[in-house]
Amino acid sequence: MAQNDHPHFMRISEVIATTGIPKSSIYAKLSDTNDEFPRPRRLGPRSVAWMSDEVYNWMRSRVAT
């Protein structure tokens, strides 16, 4: 079964482990309006997470280019 068959919320530590991109680079990508890196979802007042299927789709798009 593929990782994204069951989409789930990924916290920053899981995004880092999955993509291999450092935390500072992830947040730099988020501040760049032209970057296509997935945006996190707000889960609460002090909590955000990424959708796993969006992260995996972004990774696939990097391989294709």
C-alpha positions in Angstrom: 0.0 0.0 0.0 1.4 3.4 -0.9 2.1 6.1 1.6 -0.7 8.4 0.3 -3.5 5.8 0.1 -4.7 7.1 3.4 -4.1 10.9 3.6 -3.2 12.1 7.0 -1.9 15.3 8.7 1.8 15.6 8.8 3.5 17.7 11.5 6.7 19.6 10.5 9.0 16.8 11.8 7.3 14.3 9.5 7.5 16.7 6.5 11.2 17.1 7.2 11.8 13.4 7.5 9.7 12.6 4.4 11.1 15.3 2.1 14.7 15.6 3.5 14.3 19.4 3.4 15.4 21.3 6.5 12.8 23.2 8.5 14.3 26.6 7.6 14.1 25.8 3.9 10.5 24.6 4.2 9.5 27.9 5.8 11.5 29.8 3.2 9.5 28.0 0.5 6.3 29.0 2.2 7.2 32.7 2.2 8.0 32.5 -1.5 4.7 33.1 -3.3 6.0 31.6 -6.5 7.0 28.3 -4.8 4.5 25.4 -5.2 5.4 23.7 -1.9 2.1 22.7 -0.1 0.8 25.1 2.4 0.0 23.9 6.0 -3.5 23.8 7.4 -4.3 25.4 10.7 -5.5 22.8 13.1 -5.8 25.1 16.1 -4.5 28.4 17.4 -1.0 27.2 17.8 -1.0 24.1 15.6 -0.5 23.5 11.8 0.0 20.4 9.7 0.4 19.5 6.1 -1.8 17.0 4.2 0.3 14.0 3.3 -1.2 13.6 -0.2 -0.2 17.2 -1.0 3.4 16.6 0.2 3.7 13.3 -1.8 2.2 14.9 -4.9 4.7 17.8 -4.6 7.6 15.3 -4.3 6.4 13.4 -7.4 6.3 16.7 -9.3 9.9 17.4 -8.4 11.0 14.0 -9.8 9.1 14.7 -13.1 10.9 18.0 -13.7 
